[in-house]
Amino acid sequence: MKIAIKRQLQARLNLLTSLKEQVRIASASKLVMNDPRPETTQRIQWDDVKSAFRTRICTGIVSNLLHTMIHEFLEDAAPLVIRKIQDALGNVNAIKVNTLLT
């Protein structure tokens, strides 16, 4: 399978993972409707996903659960992504990080 098709399929699977989590949270009614700024854990979520590529050590997705503004999502996601990168660097000497906004 061509790399471009693998990447496209991986992105679609990641989107489905995010949508599934949004539906789960909405149906569980965890959020207070009038809460202007719920906890970060209610706004974003990290999910480890199985990679479509054999050579990848780890693939993860940060799911946007509530944000409507990209800068708010990036502000909330940054500490989580940095922590995951630091954790990965604790296990290996070097890593390559790719990002994709969809």
C-alpha positions in Angstrom: 0.0 0.0 0.0 1.3 3.5 -0.9 2.5 5.7 2.0 0.0 8.5 1.0 -2.9 6.1 1.3 -1.7 4.8 4.7 -1.4 8.4 5.9 -4.9 9.2 4.7 -6.3 6.1 6.4 -4.5 6.8 9.6 -5.9 10.4 9.6 -9.4 9.1 9.1 -9.0 6.6 11.9 -7.8 9.3 14.2 -10.7 11.5 13.3 -13.1 8.7 14.1 -11.4 8.2 17.4 -11.9 11.9 18.3 -15.6 11.8 17.2 -16.2 8.6 19.2 -14.8 10.3 22.3 -16.9 13.5 21.7 -20.1 11.4 21.5 -19.2 9.4 24.6 -18.7 12.6 26.6 -21.8 14.2 25.3 -23.9 11.2 26.1 -22.4 10.8 29.6 -23.3 14.4 30.3 -20.1 15.0 32.2 -20.0 18.7 31.5 -21.9 21.3 33.2 -23.8 23.2 30.5 -23.0 26.7 31.7 -19.4 26.0 32.6 -17.4 28.6 30.5 -14.1 26.8 30.9 -14.3 23.1 31.9 -11.2 21.3 33.1 -8.5 20.6 30.5 -9.2 16.9 30.8 -12.7 17.6 29.6 -11.5 19.7 26.6 -8.8 17.5 25.2 -7.7 13.9 25.4 -4.7 11.9 24.3 -5.3 8.5 22.7 -2.6 6.0 21.7 -3.5 4.5 18.4 -2.2 1.6 16.4 -0.1 2.9 13.6 -0.6 2.0 10.0 3.2 2.0 9.7 5.3 -0.9 11.0 8.4 1.2 11.7 6.7 3.7 14.0 7.2 3.2 17.7 4.3 5.2 18.9 1.4 7.1 17.3 -0.9 9.3 19.4 -3.7 11.7 18.8 -4.9 14.7 20.7 -8.7 14.8 20.5 -10.4 18.1 20.5 -13.5 17.6 22.6 -14.9 21.1 23.0 -12.8 23.9 21.4 -14.1 26.0 18.6 -11.0 28.3 18.4 -7.8 26.7 17.1 -5.6 28.8 19.4 -7.4 27.6 22.5 -7.0 24.0 21.4 -3.3 24.5 20.8 -2.8 26.1 24.2 -4.5 23.2 25.9 -2.8 20.6 23.8 0.8 21.9 24.1 1.5 20.8 27.7 0.1 17.3 27.0 2.1 16.9 23.8 5.3 18.2 25.4 4.8 15.7 28.3 4.3 12.8 25.8 7.5 13.8 23.9 9.5 14.0 27.1 8.2 10.6 28.1 9.2 9.1 24.7 12.7 10.7 25.1 13.1 9.0 28.4 12.9 5.6 26.5 15.0 6.4 23.5 17.8 8.7 22.5 16.1 10.5 19.6 12.6 10.7 18.2 10.9 12.2 15.2 7.6 14.1 15.8 5.1 14.7 13.0 1.9 16.7 13.5 -1.2 16.9 11.4 -4.2 19.2 12.1 -7.5 17.9 10.7 
